Amino acid sequence: MILTPAPLPPPLFSTTRHRVRQTTVYFNRKTNLLLPRTAASVVVRDVDAFTESSGYLFELSSSEAESLTDYNISKIASIYRKKPLIVLRRLLQIGNTLGKWLAFRYLDSILERSDLMFEVRASQLRQILVKLGPAYIKIAQAISSRPDLIPPSYLNELSLLQDRISPFSTEVAFNTIEKELGSPLDQIFSEISPQPVAAASLGQVYQAKLRSSGEIVAVKVQRPGVQAAISLDILILRYLAGLIRRVGKFNTDLQAVVDEWASSLFREMDYVNEAKNGIKFRELYGNLKDVLVPAMYVDNTTRKVLTMQWVEGQKLSEVKDLYLVEIGVYCSFNQLLEYGFYHADPHPGNLLRTYDGKLAYLDFGMMGEFKQELRDGFIQACLHLVNKDYDALAKDFVTLGLLPATADKDQVTKALTGVFQNAVSKGVQNISFGDLSGNLGTTMYKFKFQIPSYFSLVIRSLAVLEGIAINNDPNYKVLGGTYPWIARKVLTDTSPQLRSSLQALLYEEGVFRIDRLESLLSESLRARTERALVKVEDNNSNVVIKQILSFTLTEKGAFVREILLQEFAKGLDALGLATFESLTYAASANLPFAPSPQSTISDEDMINLRNLLRLLHLLSGSQKIEDGVGDFSPYTNKRVKSEEVYLALNEVASIQDILPLLNVIPELPTDLQQQLIHLPFDLVGKLVSRVAARTIRRALL
């Protein structure tokens, strides 16, 4: 056997990842594998902290272990009903370790040394969680993604749980690979790192080169005993959840929430399922701009071994790249609201910035499904929240399963108004989860709100993403980043439910709410992922006009285009009436003894006229209306005055900013220019129909 020096392989996923061990490595020419120089040259810890402290949990028979491949609380309970001493030992271990830590924290506060001992206690908590195992580490991982909620010392320590957990024996890992894949290691890989390059709660990762193709891959091996440990911990947590619900009289089925989380956790322990998820995720989102989803090698994957494409980069949370955060928001929008298949565990260790500036997703074990009716309901809830339609929001909460159908809708509407009005008044770009949760707790208890099991994973996914974004920008709000995509989807989606929602939103009691259309259009224009546009806002009116036309003239904008044509026809009809009345008034004023003509312009006509003005301003790239022109409301002004008509006509005559619209037309694609040519004919047709209908109606009346 001839040995020649070889460097350690580059770290998997991140250049800042935890290096399990630094040592000289040599290349074995006979087996063509990377191996350590001698067993004595490195200090190897045969037993990791989890196995050392909780290894007694692994003592299950082969039949018992096989029965735990899928989550079934009845099977878990039947197994541990026969092992009362193990259950008791686990309860004592949890109570002793966490209880002792809490006692020390209390003692620190009594002795007024909390600040001094903060980092020490944070480190102790991390070590306790590692010893307790994967279930508690998973909970801590979710918490560690919220820098706005967790003190820095604890954040730093808990973030180590994402990928820097003490590894288990490499010998055990290599034996697992050979047993699972059914071949000696050197027949599968021409090279493999002698030690794991990253270790997490459920497994650890090695870098390797496939002998068959020479491709560099990541090989993830499952930690021994995790299913047994997680099963018992879930049994305990589920019991505690039921106890807390009964004592606290919560409306939410906390055990169902635990069951949903446990089911996803068991699916995560099945690496075949993870490979399938990764393939589906790559098919759906791998083609998005600047998104990288690694390929899966299913021929070298089993329930306990996963082989996937090697990815290098840095944690997204460790680099300042707001552009990639926006890409993450856009990708999350697609996951949650377009396809309903989403990454339910996007903690910082699973989101990387590759060296070529792309956002890489890793770890597809925990995924969620968001049904179509729930996706539509979620979009409608966001729309109604932003537009302060709390009556409709109460109905949305019933659709989403957050509120029982028997709840008093009027009282709920009143309560939601009090809870959300301050948060929403800041504007959609400034709404955070913290703002929305403000005083919601009392309202949820009073009206028997419940958190459906599916919703906990959705909220967790969004909350984690906001936590990562806050690390880049303390003022970032994930709802503000997502809403532009929601607005665009509402304006373009062909779903009957969403079109009905848009119709109801834009027409309140039969009155066209152009302010809401303006808001939706302006928000949808913010839905951009181009790197330059994310960093620099372009307020050029020509750009705005071109974007509006490009949207409304396409097939996706057909529904909104029809609404705009209808409102233009109403406005032009009102303009004709106002012009005729103005001329009649001017003529009668010059005739001696002529009676003052009575106005025939109704409140509806006046609203249509003002909507026409706002539409013209919108198409000119300026959404500001001159003082006095946009103040008309059917609820505050019931009498039409000739001065108002004159003001409106004067405003129409003074609109010179419409000229940029003509300058933009030649810049449009040919197919859109052809579509634009047909619009005047469609508009004339609608206008003639409206004038004819009004004439007949007045003649009959």
C-alpha positions in Angstrom: 0.0 0.0 0.0 1.5 3.3 -1.1 0.3 6.5 0.6 0.8 10.0 -0.7 -0.4 13.2 0.9 -3.8 14.5 -0.1 -5.6 17.6 1.2 -8.9 17.5 3.1 -11.8 18.0 0.7 -13.5 21.4 0.6 -16.3 21.8 3.2 -19.8 20.9 2.1 -22.3 23.7 1.6 -20.4 26.4 3.4 -16.9 27.6 3.8 -17.7 28.5 7.4 -19.2 25.1 8.2 -18.0 23.3 11.3 -14.8 21.3 10.7 -15.2 18.1 12.7 -11.5 17.4 12.7 -8.4 18.8 11.2 -5.7 16.2 10.3 -3.4 15.0 7.6 -5.1 12.7 5.1 -3.4 10.3 2.7 -4.5 8.7 -0.5 -4.7 4.9 -0.6 -3.8 4.0 -4.2 -5.0 0.4 -3.7 -8.5 1.3 -2.7 -8.4 4.8 -4.3 -10.0 6.2 -1.1 -9.2 9.1 1.1 -8.2 7.7 4.5 -6.5 9.1 7.7 -2.8 8.4 8.1 -3.0 6.1 11.0 -5.6 5.4 13.7 -3.2 6.8 16.3 -2.7 10.1 14.4 -6.1 11.5 15.3 -8.0 11.6 18.5 -11.4 10.0 17.6 -14.3 10.2 20.0 -16.1 6.9 19.5 -19.3 8.0 21.2 -21.0 11.4 20.5 -22.8 13.4 23.2 -26.2 12.3 22.1 -25.4 8.6 22.1 -23.5 8.9 25.4 -26.4 10.6 27.2 -29.4 9.1 25.5 -28.1 5.8 24.0 -30.3 3.8 26.3 -33.2 4.8 24.0 -31.8 2.8 21.1 -32.6 -0.5 22.8 -35.4 -1.6 20.5 -35.9 -5.0 18.8 -35.6 -5.2 15.0 -39.4 -5.7 14.8 -40.0 -2.6 17.0 -37.6 -0.5 15.0 -39.2 -1.6 11.7 -42.7 -0.6 13.0 -41.4 3.0 13.6 -40.6 3.7 9.9 -43.8 5.8 9.7 -45.4 8.0 12.3 -48.1 6.1 14.2 -48.8 7.3 17.7 -50.7 4.1 18.6 -47.7 1.9 17.7 -45.3 4.2 19.6 -47.6 4.1 22.6 -47.9 0.3 22.5 -44.1 -0.1 22.3 -43.3 2.2 25.2 -46.2 0.9 27.3 -44.1 -2.2 27.7 -41.0 -0.1 28.6 -42.1 2.0 31.6 -38.6 2.2 33.0 -37.2 3.7 29.8 -40.1 6.2 29.8 -39.4 7.1 33.4 -35.7 7.4 32.9 -36.3 9.8 29.9 -38.7 11.9 31.9 -36.2 12.1 34.8 -33.4 13.0 32.3 -35.4 15.8 30.7 -36.7 17.1 34.0 -33.2 17.0 35.6 -31.3 18.6 32.8 -33.8 21.4 31.9 -34.9 21.8 35.5 -31.3 22.3 36.7 -30.7 24.8 33.9 -33.9 26.8 34.8 -32.9 26.7 38.5 -29.5 28.2 37.6 -31.2 30.9 35.5 -33.4 31.7 38.4 -30.5 31.8 40.7 -28.7 34.2 38.4 -31.6 36.6 38.5 -31.7 36.4 42.3 -28.0 37.1 42.6 -28.2 39.8 39.9 -25.6 38.2 37.7 -27.9 37.3 34.7 -25.9 39.5 32.3 -22.6 38.1 33.5 -23.7 34.5 33.0 -25.7 35.0 29.8 -23.2 33.4 27.5 -22.4 30.6 29.9 -26.1 29.7 30.2 -26.6 29.9 26.5 -23.7 27.4 25.9 -25.1 25.1 28.6 -28.5 25.1 27.0 -27.0 24.1 23.6 -25.1 21.3 25.2 -28.3 20.1 27.0 -30.3 20.1 23.8 -27.5 18.1 22.0 -27.6 15.5 24.7 -31.4 15.3 24.6 -31.4 14.7 20.9 -33.0 15.5 17.5 -36.5 16.4 18.7 -35.3 19.2 21.0 -32.7 20.3 18.5 -35.4 20.7 15.8 -37.4 23.0 18.1 -34.3 25.0 18.9 -33.5 25.3 15.2 -36.8 27.0 14.5 -36.2 29.4 17.4 -32.7 30.2 16.3 -33.9 31.7 13.0 -35.5 34.7 14.8 -32.8 37.3 15.7 -35.6 39.8 16.6 -36.9 37.4 19.3 -33.8 35.7 20.7 -30.9 37.4 22.6 -27.7 37.5 20.6 -25.8 35.1 23.0 -28.5 32.5 22.7 -28.9 33.1 19.0 -25.2 32.4 18.4 -25.2 29.2 20.4 -28.5 27.8 19.1 -27.4 28.6 15.5 -24.6 26.0 16.0 -27.4 23.4 16.2 -28.1 23.9 12.5 -25.0 22.0 11.3 -22.4 21.9 14.1 -23.5 19.0 16.3 -21.0 16.5 17.5 -20.7 13.7 14.9 -21.1 10.0 15.5 -18.5 7.5 14.6 -17.3 7.5 11.0 -16.8 3.7 11.2 -20.5 3.4 12.1 -21.4 5.7 9.2 -19.3 3.8 6.6 -20.7 0.5 7.8 -24.2 2.0 7.4 -23.4 3.1 3.8 -22.1 -0.3 2.9 -25.1 -2.1 4.5 -27.7 0.2 3.0 -26.2 0.4 -0.6 -25.2 -3.3 -0.6 -21.6 -2.8 -1.8 -18.2 -2.1 -0.4 -17.4 1.6 -0.1 -14.6 1.5 -2.7 -16.9 0.0 -5.3 -19.4 2.9 -4.9 -17.0 5.9 -4.4 -13.5 6.5 -5.8 -13.0 9.1 -3.0 -14.7 9.9 0.2 -13.8 12.3 3.0 -12.4 10.4 6.1 -14.5 12.5 8.5 -17.9 14.2 8.1 -17.8 17.8 6.8 -21.1 18.7 8.5 -23.1 17.1 11.3 -26.8 17.9 12.0 -29.5 16.5 14.3 -30.6 13.6 12.1 -27.4 12.8 10.2 -24.0 13.8 9.0 -22.5 14.5 5.6 -19.4 13.3 3.7 -18.0 14.5 0.5 -17.4 11.8 -2.1 -16.7 11.1 -5.8 -18.9 8.6 -7.6 -16.8 5.9 -9.1 -19.3 5.4 -12.0 -19.3 9.0 -13.2 -16.6 10.9 -11.3 -19.2 13.4 -10.1 -18.6 15.1 -6.7 -21.5 14.3 -4.4 -22.7 14.8 -0.8 -23.5 11.6 1.1 -25.8 12.0 4.1 -25.9 9.2 6.6 -28.6 8.9 9.3 -27.6 9.1 12.9 -28.2 5.8 14.7 -31.1 5.6 17.1 -32.9 8.8 16.0 -36.2 7.1 15.3 -36.4 5.5 18.7 -35.4 8.7 20.5 -37.7 10.9 18.5 -40.6 8.5 18.9 -40.4 8.6 22.7 -39.9 12.3 22.9 -43.0 12.9 20.6 -45.0 10.6 22.9 -44.0 12.8 25.9 -44.5 16.1 24.1 -47.9 14.9 22.8 -49.0 14.1 26.3 -47.8 17.4 27.6 -49.6 19.2 24.7 -52.9 17.6 25.8 -52.3 18.5 29.4 -51.5 22.1 28.5 -54.7 22.3 26.4 -56.9 21.0 29.2 -55.3 23.2 31.9 -55.1 26.3 29.8 -58.4 25.7 28.0 -56.9 26.4 24.6 -59.2 26.1 21.6 -56.3 24.9 19.3 -55.8 21.1 19.2 -52.2 21.2 20.4 -51.9 17.4 20.0 -52.9 17.7 16.3 -50.1 20.4 15.9 -47.6 18.0 17.5 -48.9 15.2 15.2 -48.4 17.4 12.1 -44.9 18.2 13.2 -44.1 14.6 14.1 -45.4 13.3 10.8 -43.2 15.7 8.9 -40.3 14.7 11.2 -40.8 11.0 10.4 -41.0 11.8 6.7 -37.7 13.7 7.1 -36.0 10.5 8.5 -36.9 8.6 5.3 -34.2 9.7 2.8 -35.9 8.0 -0.1 -38.8 10.3 0.6 -36.4 13.3 0.8 -34.9 12.4 -2.6 -38.4 12.3 -4.1 -39.1 15.7 -2.5 -35.9 17.1 -3.8 -36.7 15.9 -7.4 -40.1 17.5 -7.2 -38.8 20.7 -5.7 -36.1 20.9 -8.5 -38.8 20.4 -11.2 -41.0 23.1 -9.8 -38.5 25.8 -8.7 -35.1 24.8 -10.1 -35.7 27.0 -13.2 -36.4 30.2 -11.2 -33.9 32.9 -11.8 -30.9 32.6 -9.5 -32.3 29.6 -7.6 -30.2 26.4 -7.4 -31.8 23.0 -6.3 -29.2 20.2 -6.2 -29.8 17.0 -8.2 -30.6 13.7 -6.4 -28.9 10.3 -7.1 -31.8 7.9 -6.4 -29.7 4.8 -7.3 -27.4 5.5 -4.3 -30.2 6.5 -1.9 -32.0 4.4 0.7 -34.0 5.2 3.9 -30.8 5.9 5.8 -28.4 7.1 3.1 -28.9 10.0 0.7 -26.7 10.9 -2.2 -27.1 14.3 -3.8 -25.2 17.0 -5.9 -22.4 18.7 -4.0 -23.1 22.4 -3.3 -20.6 25.0 -2.0 -21.4 28.4 -0.6 -22.1 30.4 2.5 -25.1 30.6 4.8 -27.5 33.2 3.5 -27.8 34.5 7.1 -24.0 35.2 7.2 -23.8 37.4 4.1 -25.5 40.7 3.3 -27.3 40.0 0.1 -30.8 41.6 0.1 -31.2 40.6 -3.5 -31.1 36.9 -2.6 -33.5 37.5 0.2 -35.9 38.9 -2.3 -35.3 35.8 -4.5 -36.1 33.7 -1.4 -39.3 35.6 -0.9 -40.3 35.2 -4.5 -39.5 31.5 -4.4 -41.5 31.1 -1.1 -44.4 32.8 -2.8 -44.2 30.3 -5.6 -44.0 27.4 -3.1 -46.9 28.5 -0.9 -49.3 30.2 -3.3 -48.6 28.9 -6.8 -47.9 25.2 -6.4 -48.6 24.6 -2.7 -45.5 22.4 -2.3 -43.2 24.2 0.1 -40.0 23.9 2.1 -41.1 23.6 5.7 -37.7 23.8 7.3 -35.9 26.7 5.7 -33.5 27.4 8.7 -30.2 29.3 7.8 -28.3 26.0 7.5 -30.6 25.0 4.6 -30.3 28.3 2.6 -26.9 29.1 1.0 -25.5 31.8 -1.2 -23.4 29.9 -3.8 -20.1 31.4 -4.9 -21.7 32.4 -8.2 -24.4 34.4 -6.4 -27.3 32.0 -6.5 -29.7 30.9 -3.7 -29.3 27.2 -3.0 -31.9 25.2 -1.2 -30.8 22.1 0.8 -32.5 19.4 2.9 -35.9 18.4 1.5 -36.9 16.1 4.3 -39.6 18.4 5.8 -41.9 19.6 3.1 -45.5 20.8 3.3 -48.6 20.7 1.1 -50.9 23.7 0.9 -54.2 22.9 -0.8 -55.7 25.1 -3.5 -58.7 26.3 -1.5 -56.4 27.2 1.4 -54.0 29.0 -0.9 -56.9 31.1 -2.3 -58.2 31.7 1.2 -54.7 32.8 2.4 -54.5 35.3 -0.6 -57.9 36.6 0.1 -57.1 37.1 3.8 -54.0 39.1 2.9 -56.0 41.2 0.4 -58.7 42.0 2.9 -56.2 42.7 5.7 -54.3 45.2 3.6 -57.5 46.9 2.4 -58.9 46.9 6.0 -62.0 44.9 5.0 -62.3 43.2 8.4 -65.8 41.8 7.8 -64.4 39.8 4.8 -61.3 38.9 6.8 -63.5 37.3 9.5 -65.0 35.1 6.8 -61.6 34.2 5.5 -60.6 33.0 8.9 -63.5 30.6 8.8 -62.4 29.4 5.3 -58.8 28.8 6.6 -60.1 26.9 9.6 -58.9 29.5 12.1 -62.4 30.4 13.3 -65.4 28.2 13.9 -68.4 28.8 11.6 -70.6 29.4 14.6 -68.6 32.5 15.7 -70.4 35.9 15.8 -69.1 37.5 12.7 -70.0 41.1 13.7 -68.2 40.8 17.0 -65.2 39.2 15.4 -65.1 42.0 12.8 -65.1 44.6 15.6 -62.4 42.8 17.5 -60.2 42.3 14.4 -60.5 46.0 13.6 -59.2 46.9 17.1 -56.3 44.4 16.7 -55.1 45.1 13.2 -55.9 48.8 12.4 -52.8 50.2 14.0 -50.5 47.6 12.3 -52.1 48.1 8.9 -52.1 51.9 9.1 -48.3 51.8 8.7 -48.7 50.5 5.2 -48.3 47.1 3.7 -44.5 47.4 3.4 -44.2 47.9 7.2 -46.4 45.0 8.4 -44.6 42.4 10.4 -45.6 39.2 12.1 -45.0 40.9 15.4 -47.4 43.7 14.5 -50.1 41.3 13.6 -49.7 39.2 16.7 -50.0 42.3 18.9 -53.2 41.9 20.9 -54.4 38.9 18.9 -54.0 36.4 21.8 -56.9 37.8 23.7 -59.1 37.9 20.6 -58.2 34.3 19.7 -59.1 33.0 23.2 -62.4 35.0 23.3 -63.7 33.8 19.9 -62.3 30.2 20.1 -59.7 30.7 17.4 -57.8 27.5 16.6 -54.5 26.9 14.8 -55.0 24.1 12.2 -52.1 21.7 12.1 -51.2 22.6 8.5 -51.1 26.3 9.4 -48.3 25.9 11.9 -45.8 24.7 9.3 -46.8 27.6 6.9 -46.4 30.2 9.6 -43.1 28.6 10.7 -41.8 28.7 7.1 -42.7 32.4 6.7 -41.4 33.3 10.2 -38.0 31.7 9.5 -37.7 33.5 6.2 -38.5 36.8 7.9 -35.9 36.0 10.6 -33.2 35.5 7.9 -34.2 38.7 6.1 -34.1 40.7 9.3 -30.4 39.7 9.6 -29.8 41.5 6.3 -32.2 44.4 7.0 -33.6 45.0 10.5 -36.6 46.7 9.0 -37.5 44.0 6.5 -41.1 42.7 6.6 -41.8 39.4 4.8 -45.4 40.3 4.3 -44.4 43.5 2.7 -42.0 41.6 0.4 -44.6 38.9 -0.5 -47.6 41.2 -1.0 -46.4 42.5 -4.5 -46.5 38.9 -5.7 -49.9 38.4 -4.1 -51.2 41.5 -5.8 -49.8 40.4 -9.2 -51.4 36.9 -8.7 -54.8 38.4 -7.9 -54.7 40.7 -11.0 -53.7 37.8 -13.3 -55.0 34.6 -11.9 -57.8 32.8 -13.8 -59.2 31.1 -10.7 -63.0 31.8 -10.4 -62.5 32.3 -6.7 -59.8 34.9 -7.0 -61.6 36.7 -9.8 -64.7 36.9 -7.7 -62.5 38.2 -4.8 -61.0 40.9 -7.1 -64.5 41.9 -8.4 -65.8 42.2 -4.8 -62.7 44.1 -3.7 -62.9 46.7 -6.6 -66.7 47.2 -6.4 -67.9 48.1 -2.9 -71.7 48.3 -2.9 -71.6 48.7 -6.7 -69.2 51.6 -6.5 -65.8 51.2 -8.3 -63.0 51.6 -5.8 -60.3 52.9 -8.1 -58.0 53.5 -5.1 -57.8 49.8 -4.5 -57.0 49.1 -8.2 -54.3 51.8 -8.0 -52.9 50.1 -4.9 -52.9 46.6 -6.5 -51.2 47.9 -9.7 -48.6 49.9 -7.8 -47.8 46.9 -5.5 -47.7 44.4 -8.4 -45.1 46.7 -10.1 -42.8 46.1 -7.1 -42.8 42.4 -7.8 -39.4 42.3 -9.4 -36.4 40.0 -9.1 -33.9 41.7 -11.3 -30.8 42.5 -9.2 -30.5 46.1 -10.4 -34.2 46.8 -9.8 -34.2 45.3 -6.3 -31.4 47.7 -5.3 -32.5 50.8 -7.0 -36.1 52.0 -7.3 -36.9 53.4 -10.7 -39.6 56.1 -10.6 -39.4 57.1 -14.2 -43.0 57.6 -15.4 -42.3 56.1 -18.8 -41.2 52.8 -17.1 -44.3 52.8 -15.0 -46.5 53.4 -18.0 -44.8 50.7 -20.0 -45.2 48.2 -17.2 -48.9 48.9 -16.8 -49.5 48.6 -20.5 -47.4 45.5 -20.8 -49.5 43.9 -18.1 -53.0 45.0 -19.2 -52.5 44.2 -22.9 -51.4 40.6 -22.2 -53.7 37.6 -21.9 -53.1 37.5 -18.1 -54.3 41.1 -17.8 -57.5 40.5 -19.8 -59.8 40.5 -16.7 -58.4 43.8 -15.4 -58.4 45.2 -19.0 -62.1 44.6 -19.2 -62.7 46.4 -15.9 -60.6 49.4 -17.1 -62.5 49.6 -20.4 -65.8 49.4 -18.6 -64.8 52.2 -16.2 -63.4 54.3 -19.1 -66.8 54.0 -20.8 -68.6 55.1 -17.7 -66.2 58.0 -17.3 -66.5 59.2 -20.9 -70.3 58.9 -20.7 -70.2 61.1 -17.6 -67.7 63.5 -19.3 -70.2 63.9 -22.2 -73.0 64.7 -19.9 -70.9 67.2 -17.9 -69.7 68.8 -21.1 -73.2 69.1 -22.5 -74.5 70.5 -19.2 -71.6 73.0 -19.0 -72.4 74.3 -22.5 -76.1 74.5 -21.7 -75.3 76.4 -18.5 -73.0 78.8 -20.3 -75.6 79.5 -23.1 -78.5 80.1 -20.6 -76.4 82.5 -18.6 -76.2 84.8 -21.6 -79.9 84.8 -22.3 -82.0 87.4 -20.4 -84.8 86.0 -18.2 -83.7 82.4 -18.9 -84.4 80.1 -16.0 -81.4 78.4 -14.4 -81.1 74.9 -15.9 -81.4 71.9 -13.5 -78.5 69.6 -13.2 -79.1 66.1 -14.6 -75.8 64.8 -13.4 -76.2 62.2 -10.7 -73.8 61.2 -7.9 -72.9 58.1 -9.9 -72.0 60.2 -12.9 -69.8 62.4 -10.8 -68.0 59.4 -9.3 -67.5 58.0 -12.8 -66.1 61.4 -13.9 -63.6 61.5 -11.1 -62.7 57.9 -11.7 -61.9 58.8 -15.3 -59.6 61.5 -14.1 -57.8 59.1 -11.8 -57.5 56.5 -14.6 -55.9 59.1 -16.8 -53.5 60.1 -14.1 -52.7 56.4 -13.6 -51.9 55.9 -17.3 -49.8 59.0 -17.3 -47.5 57.4 -14.7 -48.7 59.8 -12.0 -51.0 58.5 -9.4 -51.5 61.8 -7.6 -54.7 63.6 -8.0 -54.9 67.4 -7.6 -56.4 68.6 -4.4 -60.2 68.8 -4.6 -60.5 66.4 -7.5 -60.2 63.1 -5.8 -62.2 64.0 -2.6 -65.7 63.1 -3.9 -67.5 60.4 -2.1 -71.1 59.2 -2.4 -71.3 59.1 1.3 -70.1 62.6 2.1 -71.3 64.6 -0.9 -74.8 64.1 -2.0 -75.4 67.2 -4.1 -73.7 67.9 -7.4 -72.6 71.5 -7.9 -71.8 73.2 -11.1 -68.5 74.3 -9.6 -67.5 70.7 -9.1 -68.4 69.9 -12.7 -66.4 72.8 -13.9 -63.4 71.7 -11.8 -63.6 68.2 -13.2 -63.8 69.5 -16.8 -60.9 71.8 -16.2 -58.8 69.0 -14.8 -59.5 66.8 -17.9 -58.5 69.7 -20.2 -55.3 70.3 -18.3 -54.0 66.7 -18.4 -50.9 67.1 -20.5 -49.0 64.3 -18.8 -50.9 61.8 -20.9 -48.4 62.6 -23.7 -45.8 60.1 -22.2 -48.3 57.4 -23.0 -48.0 58.1 -26.7 -44.2 58.0 -26.4 -44.2 54.6 -24.8 -46.4 52.9 -27.4 -43.6 52.5 -30.1 -41.5 50.7 -27.4 -44.1 48.0 -26.9 -43.7 44.6 -28.6 -45.5 44.2 -31.9 -48.2 41.9 -30.5 -49.1 44.3 -27.7 -49.2 47.2 -30.2 -51.7 45.2 -32.2 -53.8 44.5 -29.1 -53.7 48.3 -28.3 -55.1 49.1 -31.7 -58.3 47.1 -30.9 -59.0 48.9 -27.6 -60.6 52.0 -29.1 -63.1 49.9 -31.0 -63.9 47.9 -27.8 -64.2 51.2 -25.8 -66.6 52.8 -28.4 -68.7 49.7 -28.4 -69.1 49.8 -24.6 -69.7 53.6 -24.6 -72.4 53.3 -27.3 -74.1 50.5 -25.3 -74.0 52.6 -22.1 -75.4 55.7 -23.8 -78.2 53.8 -25.5 -79.1 52.1 -22.2 -79.2 55.4 -20.3 -81.2 57.1 -23.0 -83.8 54.3 -23.1 -83.9 54.3 -19.3 -84.5 58.0 -19.0 -87.1 58.0 -21.8 -89.1 55.3 -20.0 -88.8 57.0 -16.7 
